[in-house]
Amino acid sequence: MDIIRIIIAIILPPLGVFLQEGLGKHFWINILLTILGYIPGIVHALWIIIKR
């Protein structure tokens, strides 16, 4: 399942974080990072998914 989340996080970072954490603070942080720049959103999403 982590492989699917990683692929989703690369395509749409907030969705990957949502699948891992739900509508918590990390989701909103990722939305903000993705709006500011796509790459920071991907890095944050991958970090959230891999750390668990």
mmCIF file of the N, C-alpha and C atoms, coordinates in Angstrom:
data_MODEL
# 
_entry.id   MODEL 
# 
loop_
_atom_site.group_PDB 
_atom_site.id 
_atom_site.type_symbol 
_atom_site.label_atom_id 
_atom_site.label_alt_id 
_atom_site.label_comp_id 
_atom_site.label_asym_id 
_atom_site.label_entity_id 
_atom_site.label_seq_id 
_atom_site.pdbx_PDB_ins_code 
_atom_site.Cartn_x 
_atom_site.Cartn_y 
_atom_site.Cartn_z 
_atom_site.occupancy 
_atom_site.B_iso_or_equiv 
_atom_site.pdbx_formal_charge 
_atom_site.auth_seq_id 
_atom_site.auth_comp_id 
_atom_site.auth_asym_id 
_atom_site.auth_atom_id 
_atom_site.pdbx_PDB_model_num 
ATOM 1   N N  . MET A 1 1  ? 0.821  -1.196 0.000  1.00 0.00 ? 1  MET A N  1 
ATOM 2   C CA . MET A 1 1  ? 0.000  0.000  0.000  1.00 0.00 ? 1  MET A CA 1 
ATOM 3   C C  . MET A 1 1  ? 0.864  1.259  0.000  1.00 0.00 ? 1  MET A C  1 
ATOM 4   N N  . ASP A 1 2  ? 2.060  1.198  0.605  1.00 0.00 ? 2  ASP A N  1 
ATOM 5   C CA . ASP A 1 2  ? 2.922  2.375  0.624  1.00 0.00 ? 2  ASP A CA 1 
ATOM 6   C C  . ASP A 1 2  ? 3.377  2.768  -0.777 1.00 0.00 ? 2  ASP A C  1 
ATOM 7   N N  . ILE A 1 3  ? 3.576  1.798  -1.646 1.00 0.00 ? 3  ILE A N  1 
ATOM 8   C CA . ILE A 1 3  ? 3.989  2.107  -3.023 1.00 0.00 ? 3  ILE A CA 1 
ATOM 9   C C  . ILE A 1 3  ? 2.904  2.909  -3.722 1.00 0.00 ? 3  ILE A C  1 
ATOM 10  N N  . ILE A 1 4  ? 1.656  2.544  -3.516 1.00 0.00 ? 4  ILE A N  1 
ATOM 11  C CA . ILE A 1 4  ? 0.543  3.272  -4.127 1.00 0.00 ? 4  ILE A CA 1 
ATOM 12  C C  . ILE A 1 4  ? 0.476  4.685  -3.568 1.00 0.00 ? 4  ILE A C  1 
ATOM 13  N N  . ARG A 1 5  ? 0.668  4.841  -2.256 1.00 0.00 ? 5  ARG A N  1 
ATOM 14  C CA . ARG A 1 5  ? 0.664  6.175  -1.647 1.00 0.00 ? 5  ARG A CA 1 
ATOM 15  C C  . ARG A 1 5  ? 1.806  7.027  -2.168 1.00 0.00 ? 5  ARG A C  1 
ATOM 16  N N  . ILE A 1 6  ? 2.962  6.435  -2.384 1.00 0.00 ? 6  ILE A N  1 
ATOM 17  C CA . ILE A 1 6  ? 4.108  7.184  -2.910 1.00 0.00 ? 6  ILE A CA 1 
ATOM 18  C C  . ILE A 1 6  ? 3.823  7.662  -4.333 1.00 0.00 ? 6  ILE A C  1 
ATOM 19  N N  . ILE A 1 7  ? 3.254  6.810  -5.151 1.00 0.00 ? 7  ILE A N  1 
ATOM 20  C CA . ILE A 1 7  ? 2.905  7.199  -6.524 1.00 0.00 ? 7  ILE A CA 1 
ATOM 21  C C  . ILE A 1 7  ? 1.870  8.312  -6.508 1.00 0.00 ? 7  ILE A C  1 
ATOM 22  N N  . ILE A 1 8  ? 0.858  8.190  -5.655 1.00 0.00 ? 8  ILE A N  1 
ATOM 23  C CA . ILE A 1 8  ? -0.163 9.234  -5.538 1.00 0.00 ? 8  ILE A CA 1 
ATOM 24  C C  . ILE A 1 8  ? 0.458  10.531 -5.039 1.00 0.00 ? 8  ILE A C  1 
ATOM 25  N N  . ALA A 1 9  ? 1.406  10.439 -4.088 1.00 0.00 ? 9  ALA A N  1 
ATOM 26  C CA . ALA A 1 9  ? 2.059  11.634 -3.554 1.00 0.00 ? 9  ALA A CA 1 
ATOM 27  C C  . ALA A 1 9  ? 2.867  12.355 -4.620 1.00 0.00 ? 9  ALA A C  1 
ATOM 28  N N  . ILE A 1 10 ? 3.423  11.637 -5.567 1.00 0.00 ? 10 ILE A N  1 
ATOM 29  C CA . ILE A 1 10 ? 4.177  12.279 -6.644 1.00 0.00 ? 10 ILE A CA 1 
ATOM 30  C C  . ILE A 1 10 ? 3.222  12.971 -7.619 1.00 0.00 ? 10 ILE A C  1 
ATOM 31  N N  . ILE A 1 11 ? 2.097  12.347 -7.887 1.00 0.00 ? 11 ILE A N  1 
ATOM 32  C CA . ILE A 1 11 ? 1.130  12.921 -8.829 1.00 0.00 ? 11 ILE A CA 1 
ATOM 33  C C  . ILE A 1 11 ? 0.344  14.065 -8.178 1.00 0.00 ? 11 ILE A C  1 
ATOM 34  N N  . LEU A 1 12 ? -0.169 13.832 -6.974 1.00 0.00 ? 12 LEU A N  1 
ATOM 35  C CA . LEU A 1 12 ? -0.995 14.821 -6.269 1.00 0.00 ? 12 LEU A CA 1 
ATOM 36  C C  . LEU A 1 12 ? -0.647 14.766 -4.780 1.00 0.00 ? 12 LEU A C  1 
ATOM 37  N N  . PRO A 1 13 ? 0.339  15.560 -4.356 1.00 0.00 ? 13 PRO A N  1 
ATOM 38  C CA . PRO A 1 13 ? 0.860  15.458 -2.993 1.00 0.00 ? 13 PRO A CA 1 
ATOM 39  C C  . PRO A 1 13 ? -0.181 15.555 -1.865 1.00 0.00 ? 13 PRO A C  1 
ATOM 40  N N  . PRO A 1 14 ? -1.140 16.485 -1.909 1.00 0.00 ? 14 PRO A N  1 
ATOM 41  C CA . PRO A 1 14 ? -2.102 16.541 -0.792 1.00 0.00 ? 14 PRO A CA 1 
ATOM 42  C C  . PRO A 1 14 ? -2.933 15.259 -0.639 1.00 0.00 ? 14 PRO A C  1 
ATOM 43  N N  . LEU A 1 15 ? -3.231 14.605 -1.735 1.00 0.00 ? 15 LEU A N  1 
ATOM 44  C CA . LEU A 1 15 ? -3.998 13.363 -1.657 1.00 0.00 ? 15 LEU A CA 1 
ATOM 45  C C  . LEU A 1 15 ? -3.190 12.266 -0.968 1.00 0.00 ? 15 LEU A C  1 
ATOM 46  N N  . GLY A 1 16 ? -1.901 12.204 -1.248 1.00 0.00 ? 16 GLY A N  1 
ATOM 47  C CA . GLY A 1 16 ? -1.047 11.233 -0.574 1.00 0.00 ? 16 GLY A CA 1 
ATOM 48  C C  . GLY A 1 16 ? -0.992 11.457 0.928  1.00 0.00 ? 16 GLY A C  1 
ATOM 49  N N  . VAL A 1 17 ? -0.903 12.718 1.339  1.00 0.00 ? 17 VAL A N  1 
ATOM 50  C CA . VAL A 1 17 ? -0.890 13.041 2.769  1.00 0.00 ? 17 VAL A CA 1 
ATOM 51  C C  . VAL A 1 17 ? -2.250 12.743 3.378  1.00 0.00 ? 17 VAL A C  1 
ATOM 52  N N  . PHE A 1 18 ? -3.318 13.045 2.661  1.00 0.00 ? 18 PHE A N  1 
ATOM 53  C CA . PHE A 1 18 ? -4.662 12.767 3.166  1.00 0.00 ? 18 PHE A CA 1 
ATOM 54  C C  . PHE A 1 18 ? -4.864 11.273 3.405  1.00 0.00 ? 18 PHE A C  1 
ATOM 55  N N  . LEU A 1 19 ? -4.394 10.449 2.492  1.00 0.00 ? 19 LEU A N  1 
ATOM 56  C CA . LEU A 1 19 ? -4.544 9.006  2.660  1.00 0.00 ? 19 LEU A CA 1 
ATOM 57  C C  . LEU A 1 19 ? -3.744 8.491  3.856  1.00 0.00 ? 19 LEU A C  1 
ATOM 58  N N  . GLN A 1 20 ? -2.649 9.152  4.188  1.00 0.00 ? 20 GLN A N  1 
ATOM 59  C CA . GLN A 1 20 ? -1.809 8.724  5.301  1.00 0.00 ? 20 GLN A CA 1 
ATOM 60  C C  . GLN A 1 20 ? -2.290 9.300  6.639  1.00 0.00 ? 20 GLN A C  1 
ATOM 61  N N  . GLU A 1 21 ? -2.620 10.593 6.667  1.00 0.00 ? 21 GLU A N  1 
ATOM 62  C CA . GLU A 1 21 ? -2.873 11.300 7.919  1.00 0.00 ? 21 GLU A CA 1 
ATOM 63  C C  . GLU A 1 21 ? -4.321 11.739 8.117  1.00 0.00 ? 21 GLU A C  1 
ATOM 64  N N  . GLY A 1 22 ? -5.080 11.875 7.060  1.00 0.00 ? 22 GLY A N  1 
ATOM 65  C CA . GLY A 1 22 ? -6.425 12.422 7.188  1.00 0.00 ? 22 GLY A CA 1 
ATOM 66  C C  . GLY A 1 22 ? -6.381 13.943 7.090  1.00 0.00 ? 22 GLY A C  1 
ATOM 67  N N  . LEU A 1 23 ? -7.415 14.599 7.603  1.00 0.00 ? 23 LEU A N  1 
ATOM 68  C CA . LEU A 1 23 ? -7.512 16.061 7.511  1.00 0.00 ? 23 LEU A CA 1 
ATOM 69  C C  . LEU A 1 23 ? -6.845 16.740 8.704  1.00 0.00 ? 23 LEU A C  1 
ATOM 70  N N  . GLY A 1 24 ? -5.645 16.374 9.005  1.00 0.00 ? 24 GLY A N  1 
ATOM 71  C CA . GLY A 1 24 ? -4.905 16.972 10.114 1.00 0.00 ? 24 GLY A CA 1 
ATOM 72  C C  . GLY A 1 24 ? -4.052 18.138 9.659  1.00 0.00 ? 24 GLY A C  1 
ATOM 73  N N  . LYS A 1 25 ? -3.161 18.551 10.545 1.00 0.00 ? 25 LYS A N  1 
ATOM 74  C CA . LYS A 1 25 ? -2.312 19.706 10.240 1.00 0.00 ? 25 LYS A CA 1 
ATOM 75  C C  . LYS A 1 25 ? -1.357 19.434 9.089  1.00 0.00 ? 25 LYS A C  1 
ATOM 76  N N  . HIS A 1 26 ? -0.898 18.201 8.943  1.00 0.00 ? 26 HIS A N  1 
ATOM 77  C CA . HIS A 1 26 ? 0.023  17.891 7.850  1.00 0.00 ? 26 HIS A CA 1 
ATOM 78  C C  . HIS A 1 26 ? -0.641 18.044 6.489  1.00 0.00 ? 26 HIS A C  1 
ATOM 79  N N  . PHE A 1 27 ? -1.918 17.740 6.415  1.00 0.00 ? 27 PHE A N  1 
ATOM 80  C CA . PHE A 1 27 ? -2.649 17.914 5.154  1.00 0.00 ? 27 PHE A CA 1 
ATOM 81  C C  . PHE A 1 27 ? -2.671 19.381 4.750  1.00 0.00 ? 27 PHE A C  1 
ATOM 82  N N  . TRP A 1 28 ? -2.995 20.262 5.689  1.00 0.00 ? 28 TRP A N  1 
ATOM 83  C CA . TRP A 1 28 ? -3.081 21.689 5.385  1.00 0.00 ? 28 TRP A CA 1 
ATOM 84  C C  . TRP A 1 28 ? -1.711 22.289 5.101  1.00 0.00 ? 28 TRP A C  1 
ATOM 85  N N  . ILE A 1 29 ? -0.682 21.815 5.806  1.00 0.00 ? 29 ILE A N  1 
ATOM 86  C CA . ILE A 1 29 ? 0.674  22.255 5.513  1.00 0.00 ? 29 ILE A CA 1 
ATOM 87  C C  . ILE A 1 29 ? 1.053  21.848 4.088  1.00 0.00 ? 29 ILE A C  1 
ATOM 88  N N  . ASN A 1 30 ? 0.673  20.636 3.702  1.00 0.00 ? 30 ASN A N  1 
ATOM 89  C CA . ASN A 1 30 ? 0.996  20.169 2.359  1.00 0.00 ? 30 ASN A CA 1 
ATOM 90  C C  . ASN A 1 30 ? 0.242  20.946 1.295  1.00 0.00 ? 30 ASN A C  1 
ATOM 91  N N  . ILE A 1 31 ? -0.998 21.296 1.548  1.00 0.00 ? 31 ILE A N  1 
ATOM 92  C CA . ILE A 1 31 ? -1.752 22.133 0.606  1.00 0.00 ? 31 ILE A CA 1 
ATOM 93  C C  . ILE A 1 31 ? -1.005 23.445 0.379  1.00 0.00 ? 31 ILE A C  1 
ATOM 94  N N  . LEU A 1 32 ? -0.570 24.076 1.478  1.00 0.00 ? 32 LEU A N  1 
ATOM 95  C CA . LEU A 1 32 ? 0.152  25.340 1.381  1.00 0.00 ? 32 LEU A CA 1 
ATOM 96  C C  . LEU A 1 32 ? 1.470  25.174 0.623  1.00 0.00 ? 32 LEU A C  1 
ATOM 97  N N  . LEU A 1 33 ? 2.225  24.135 0.939  1.00 0.00 ? 33 LEU A N  1 
ATOM 98  C CA . LEU A 1 33 ? 3.493  23.896 0.247  1.00 0.00 ? 33 LEU A CA 1 
ATOM 99  C C  . LEU A 1 33 ? 3.285  23.610 -1.234 1.00 0.00 ? 33 LEU A C  1 
ATOM 100 N N  . THR A 1 34 ? 2.229  22.891 -1.574 1.00 0.00 ? 34 THR A N  1 
ATOM 101 C CA . THR A 1 34 ? 1.956  22.582 -2.975 1.00 0.00 ? 34 THR A CA 1 
ATOM 102 C C  . THR A 1 34 ? 1.554  23.844 -3.739 1.00 0.00 ? 34 THR A C  1 
ATOM 103 N N  . ILE A 1 35 ? 0.822  24.726 -3.081 1.00 0.00 ? 35 ILE A N  1 
ATOM 104 C CA . ILE A 1 35 ? 0.459  25.993 -3.732 1.00 0.00 ? 35 ILE A CA 1 
ATOM 105 C C  . ILE A 1 35 ? 1.700  26.859 -3.955 1.00 0.00 ? 35 ILE A C  1 
ATOM 106 N N  . LEU A 1 36 ? 2.602  26.878 -2.962 1.00 0.00 ? 36 LEU A N  1 
ATOM 107 C CA . LEU A 1 36 ? 3.813  27.693 -3.077 1.00 0.00 ? 36 LEU A CA 1 
ATOM 108 C C  . LEU A 1 36 ? 4.813  27.111 -4.068 1.00 0.00 ? 36 LEU A C  1 
ATOM 109 N N  . GLY A 1 37 ? 4.805  25.812 -4.214 1.00 0.00 ? 37 GLY A N  1 
ATOM 110 C CA . GLY A 1 37 ? 5.711  25.166 -5.157 1.00 0.00 ? 37 GLY A CA 1 
ATOM 111 C C  . GLY A 1 37 ? 5.432  23.675 -5.164 1.00 0.00 ? 37 GLY A C  1 
ATOM 112 N N  . TYR A 1 38 ? 5.360  23.117 -6.331 1.00 0.00 ? 38 TYR A N  1 
ATOM 113 C CA . TYR A 1 38 ? 4.979  21.717 -6.462 1.00 0.00 ? 38 TYR A CA 1 
ATOM 114 C C  . TYR A 1 38 ? 6.004  20.778 -5.819 1.00 0.00 ? 38 TYR A C  1 
ATOM 115 N N  . ILE A 1 39 ? 7.295  21.066 -5.998 1.00 0.00 ? 39 ILE A N  1 
ATOM 116 C CA . ILE A 1 39 ? 8.363  20.206 -5.472 1.00 0.00 ? 39 ILE A CA 1 
ATOM 117 C C  . ILE A 1 39 ? 8.352  20.168 -3.937 1.00 0.00 ? 39 ILE A C  1 
ATOM 118 N N  . PRO A 1 40 ? 8.223  21.305 -3.239 1.00 0.00 ? 40 PRO A N  1 
ATOM 119 C CA . PRO A 1 40 ? 8.144  21.218 -1.768 1.00 0.00 ? 40 PRO A CA 1 
ATOM 120 C C  . PRO A 1 40 ? 6.951  20.383 -1.292 1.00 0.00 ? 40 PRO A C  1 
ATOM 121 N N  . GLY A 1 41 ? 5.852  20.441 -2.010 1.00 0.00 ? 41 GLY A N  1 
ATOM 122 C CA . GLY A 1 41 ? 4.692  19.618 -1.668 1.00 0.00 ? 41 GLY A CA 1 
ATOM 123 C C  . GLY A 1 41 ? 4.985  18.138 -1.818 1.00 0.00 ? 41 GLY A C  1 
ATOM 124 N N  . ILE A 1 42 ? 5.697  17.779 -2.867 1.00 0.00 ? 42 ILE A N  1 
ATOM 125 C CA . ILE A 1 42 ? 6.064  16.378 -3.088 1.00 0.00 ? 42 ILE A CA 1 
ATOM 126 C C  . ILE A 1 42 ? 7.017  15.903 -1.998 1.00 0.00 ? 42 ILE A C  1 
ATOM 127 N N  . VAL A 1 43 ? 8.025  16.714 -1.685 1.00 0.00 ? 43 VAL A N  1 
ATOM 128 C CA . VAL A 1 43 ? 9.002  16.334 -0.655 1.00 0.00 ? 43 VAL A CA 1 
ATOM 129 C C  . VAL A 1 43 ? 8.313  16.132 0.688  1.00 0.00 ? 43 VAL A C  1 
ATOM 130 N N  . HIS A 1 44 ? 7.434  17.045 1.054  1.00 0.00 ? 44 HIS A N  1 
ATOM 131 C CA . HIS A 1 44 ? 6.716  16.922 2.322  1.00 0.00 ? 44 HIS A CA 1 
ATOM 132 C C  . HIS A 1 44 ? 5.833  15.682 2.338  1.00 0.00 ? 44 HIS A C  1 
ATOM 133 N N  . ALA A 1 45 ? 5.124  15.432 1.256  1.00 0.00 ? 45 ALA A N  1 
ATOM 134 C CA . ALA A 1 45 ? 4.245  14.260 1.179  1.00 0.00 ? 45 ALA A CA 1 
ATOM 135 C C  . ALA A 1 45 ? 5.045  12.965 1.296  1.00 0.00 ? 45 ALA A C  1 
ATOM 136 N N  . LEU A 1 46 ? 6.160  12.896 0.594  1.00 0.00 ? 46 LEU A N  1 
ATOM 137 C CA . LEU A 1 46 ? 6.985  11.691 0.677  1.00 0.00 ? 46 LEU A CA 1 
ATOM 138 C C  . LEU A 1 46 ? 7.552  11.505 2.078  1.00 0.00 ? 46 LEU A C  1 
ATOM 139 N N  . TRP A 1 47 ? 7.945  12.605 2.703  1.00 0.00 ? 47 TRP A N  1 
ATOM 140 C CA . TRP A 1 47 ? 8.470  12.525 4.067  1.00 0.00 ? 47 TRP A CA 1 
ATOM 141 C C  . TRP A 1 47 ? 7.406  11.998 5.030  1.00 0.00 ? 47 TRP A C  1 
ATOM 142 N N  . ILE A 1 48 ? 6.175  12.468 4.903  1.00 0.00 ? 48 ILE A N  1 
ATOM 143 C CA . ILE A 1 48 ? 5.078  12.009 5.763  1.00 0.00 ? 48 ILE A CA 1 
ATOM 144 C C  . ILE A 1 48 ? 4.806  10.532 5.544  1.00 0.00 ? 48 ILE A C  1 
ATOM 145 N N  . ILE A 1 49 ? 4.808  10.092 4.307  1.00 0.00 ? 49 ILE A N  1 
ATOM 146 C CA . ILE A 1 49 ? 4.497  8.692  3.999  1.00 0.00 ? 49 ILE A CA 1 
ATOM 147 C C  . ILE A 1 49 ? 5.634  7.766  4.438  1.00 0.00 ? 49 ILE A C  1 
ATOM 148 N N  . ILE A 1 50 ? 6.860  8.159  4.197  1.00 0.00 ? 50 ILE A N  1 
ATOM 149 C CA . ILE A 1 50 ? 8.000  7.287  4.500  1.00 0.00 ? 50 ILE A CA 1 
ATOM 150 C C  . ILE A 1 50 ? 8.294  7.200  5.977  1.00 0.00 ? 50 ILE A C  1 
ATOM 151 N N  . LYS A 1 51 ? 8.020  8.252  6.740  1.00 0.00 ? 51 LYS A N  1 
ATOM 152 C CA . LYS A 1 51 ? 8.358  8.232  8.161  1.00 0.00 ? 51 LYS A CA 1 
ATOM 153 C C  . LYS A 1 51 ? 7.508  7.234  8.959  1.00 0.00 ? 51 LYS A C  1 
ATOM 154 N N  . ARG A 1 52 ? 6.407  6.791  8.440  1.00 0.00 ? 52 ARG A N  1 
ATOM 155 C CA . ARG A 1 52 ? 5.543  5.840  9.161  1.00 0.00 ? 52 ARG A CA 1 
ATOM 156 C C  . ARG A 1 52 ? 5.875  4.423  8.777  1.00 0.00 ? 52 ARG A C  1 
# 
